Amino acid sequence: MKRFHVHLHVDDLSKSVDFYSKLFDAEPARLEPDYAKWMLEDPRVNFAISTVSRGKGVDHLGFQAESEEELADLKRRASAADSTLFDEGDTVCCYAKSEKHWVTDPQGLAWEHYRTMDASRIFGQRRDQVSQQVQGLATKAAEQLGLSKNACCAR
């Protein structure tokens, strides 16, 4: 069964961990100096926060698959929804070894589909590197929709 994923950028990890731990009535499943993740069951969500990138707020949304078949189905659906799919393949990100791909919605919001294979001792690829690649998809989407460079997805 897939799990909904939300990743936020925060300015102060400690304050945010305290807030979300109380809000969720749960401690993070993973806590690093620049990252925290809660694996909630009700609702079934992988909620992550980090200080790795500039800014604050929603970085991306997504679905975490539990099997190769689920990830393949998500990829099929993402390809049908957006022809500018960015396939990262096997990668290390957010202290996890994963296989993943990305699409952007018409507003430029990044959607990540991934399957985690193992934990990692390092954060991996920096969010700003992936964000640049995903932002390229958002810019293409904006151009296809005829949006100006000042639109939300052409940041």
FENHUWO-V947896 format. One record per backbone hydrogen bond with DSSP energy under -1.0 kcal/mol. CO is the residue of the C=O (numbers start at 1). NH is the residue of the N-H. Records with the same first field share a line. If there is no record, write none. Layout:
CO: NH  NH
//
This chain:
3: 64
4: 46
5: 62
6: 48
7: 59  60
8: 50
9: 57
12: 16
13: 17
14: 18
15: 19
16: 20
17: 21
18: 22
19: 23
20: 24
21: 26
30: 37
34: 51
35: 32
36: 49
37: 29  30
38: 47
40: 45
43: 45
44: 4
45: 40
46: 6
47: 38
48: 8
49: 36
50: 10
57: 9
60: 7
61: 112
62: 5
63: 114
64: 3
67: 71
68: 72
69: 73
70: 74
71: 75
72: 76
73: 77
74: 78
75: 79
76: 80
77: 81
78: 82
86: 102
89: 100
91: 98
92: 125
95: 120
96: 93
97: 117  118
98: 91
99: 115
100: 88  89
101: 113
102: 86
103: 111
105: 108
109: 105
110: 61
111: 103
112: 63
113: 101
114: 65
115: 99
118: 97
126: 130
127: 131
128: 132
129: 133
130: 134
131: 135
132: 136
133: 137
134: 138
135: 139
136: 140
137: 141
138: 142
139: 143
140: 144
141: 145
142: 147
148: 151
151: 154
//
